[in-house]
Amino acid sequence: MLKSVVIGSKRKVEIFEHLLATVNGFDLVGFVDPDDSQNISMLGEFMFALEIASMGDVFFVDRHVKNLPFDVICNLVKMGKHIFFDGYRNWNLGEIETLSKFKRESNVVIQIGNVLHNKPLFTAALQLVKKPRYIKLEKHCHPPQTGEFAAWIHTNLYQEIDLIQRTVSSRVRSISARPMFLFGKQTDLLNIHLEFDNDAIAHITAGRAMEPGTYTLKIFQQDRLYLLNFAANELVEYRTAEQSDQLSLSADFDHPELPPELIRIDRQIMPFDTWKMELRNFGENINNNLTPLTNLEHALEVTTTCEWAIDKVQRKYQDL
């Protein structure tokens, strides 16, 4: 049994206690909450950085934890502890590269779970999608506050950009990003245009200047269109009547034009317990020294793209 420690709130510990009870191999022995004022010194430092390392073999990190110093994570990895992150952390490229170095030296498992790419809707789509040529994401979300643009990108688009890049399976060749100010001084709409080495293209539109509740991903490929509606958890496939005909795209790729006759197929999404699968795989990865489905390499790739987009925007709009 792997002695397990949760880094998160008491409420999150209760959730993990229930989850770990459904999976063999983990023994929950305690938790610590870095956001609890009782665990913070008068200097504002986390007091139990060294103590927690001796508590367990594996650590589960709640995505909502804010006051978790990066050095604490590095120390755990250097001491040979396996770590499961509940979603991506908001780290910069240098931090991810540093953590990757410590991981290689210690030969531990660092797994990132509970992300869009690993959930049933996209898992079902991934079985169908072959060689996508154009991807369009539309998402309604609140605008970023002044000075919080980078954090806003991470909160609202990080997982989606990760999903797009891993679907295309090619490096980003070029990127353009532009905010639009329609109702005031806040960014009401952000447009990101990605071009990949394999000539695929992705266009992302996110912000409040679109229909509330919009959260869709369209994937175009030869004679197929796949529509993923994250808000409704729906997957629809559209085919041309003649499968040899490619779906028509407009010249600027902003408004794909569909042929008048399409066959609609509502695809079934096979439900499964995402958390149970993630935790079971985490144990298997530790025991068999396997690479997690989502790991630091994916974090490095998507952070590179996000920082590139942020730089493009902030060079021209320094107040964001």
Secondary structure, DSSP 8 states (H G I E B T S, - for coil): -EEEEEES-HHHHHHHHHHHTTSTTEEEEEEE-TTSGGGB-TTS-BTTTTGGGGT-SEEEE-TT-----HHHHHHHHHTT-EEEEES-----HHHHHHHHHHHHHHT--EEEES-GGGSHHHHHHHTT--S--EEEEEEE-----TT-HHHHHHHHHHHHHHHHHHHHTS-EEEEEEEEE-SSSSS--EEEEEEEETTS-EEEEEEESSS-TT-EEEEEEETTEEEEEETTTTEEEEEEESSTTS-----TTSSS----S-EEEEEE------HHHHHHHHHHHHHHHT---SS-HHHHHHHHHHHHHHHHHHHHH-TT-
